Amino acid sequence: MTRRVTFTCDVPEELYRAAEQKASAESRRVEDVVMEYLVRHQRPRPAITEAEAQRRKQAFERHFGRFSGDAHASENEGIDADLVREYQGKQEQ
């Protein structure tokens, strides 16, 4: 059995009106018209091998834990101190 989820999105009013008109003409719910459209126009995902899935996962995970720069750069005290130093330097010039 397929799990059902709620999906909410904003669409232009004219798009909604078109779906609403189609649903009304066919005595159906707008949700069913939209779902039918999505199912009909979905792009099938190409099947990949387990080896390819593992290769992609490892390539993605190589980026875990990598950081370039100061790990504490977003701390307010450090930012404040940097601003004070910069401001004082300009005052002395």
C-alpha positions in Angstrom: 0.0 0.0 0.0 1.3 3.4 -0.9 1.7 5.9 1.9 -0.3 9.1 1.5 1.0 12.5 2.5 -0.5 16.0 2.4 1.1 18.2 -0.2 0.3 22.0 -0.2 1.6 24.4 -2.7 0.9 27.9 -4.0 -0.1 28.1 -7.6 -1.2 31.0 -9.8 -4.9 31.7 -9.6 -5.4 31.0 -13.3 -3.8 27.6 -12.9 -6.1 26.7 -10.0 -9.1 28.0 -12.0 -8.3 25.7 -14.9 -8.0 22.7 -12.6 -11.2 23.8 -10.9 -13.1 24.1 -14.2 -11.9 20.6 -15.3 -12.9 19.1 -12.0 -16.3 20.7 -12.2 -16.9 19.6 -15.8 -16.0 16.0 -14.8 -17.8 16.0 -11.4 -14.5 15.4 -9.7 -12.5 17.0 -6.9 -9.8 19.5 -7.8 -7.3 17.4 -5.8 -8.0 14.4 -8.0 -7.6 16.3 -11.2 -4.2 17.7 -10.0 -3.1 14.3 -8.8 -4.0 12.7 -12.1 -2.0 15.4 -13.9 1.0 14.9 -11.7 1.0 11.1 -12.1 0.6 11.4 -15.9 3.5 13.9 -16.2 6.0 12.6 -13.7 9.4 11.7 -15.0 10.5 8.2 -14.2 13.7 8.1 -12.2 16.3 5.9 -13.9 17.1 2.8 -12.0 20.6 2.7 -10.5 22.6 -0.2 -9.3 23.4 -0.7 -5.7 27.1 0.0 -6.5 26.2 3.3 -8.1 24.0 4.2 -5.1 26.9 3.4 -2.8 29.3 5.5 -4.9 27.0 8.5 -4.8 26.5 8.2 -1.1 30.2 8.1 -0.5 30.8 11.1 -2.8 28.2 13.0 -0.8 29.5 12.0 2.6 33.0 13.1 1.7 31.7 16.6 2.3 30.5 15.8 5.9 32.5 17.6 8.5 34.4 19.8 6.1 34.6 23.5 7.0 36.8 26.2 5.8 37.2 29.3 8.0 36.7 30.2 11.6 34.3 27.9 13.3 33.4 30.6 15.8 32.9 33.4 13.2 29.2 33.7 14.0 29.7 34.3 17.7 28.4 37.8 18.7 31.3 38.6 21.0 33.9 37.9 18.3 31.9 39.9 15.8 31.7 42.8 18.2 35.4 42.7 18.9 36.2 42.7 15.2 33.9 45.7 14.7 35.5 47.6 17.6 39.0 46.9 16.2 38.0 48.0 12.8 36.3 51.2 14.0 39.2 52.1 16.3 41.7 51.6 13.4 39.7 54.0 11.2 39.6 56.6 14.1 43.4 56.5 14.4 44.1 57.2 10.8 
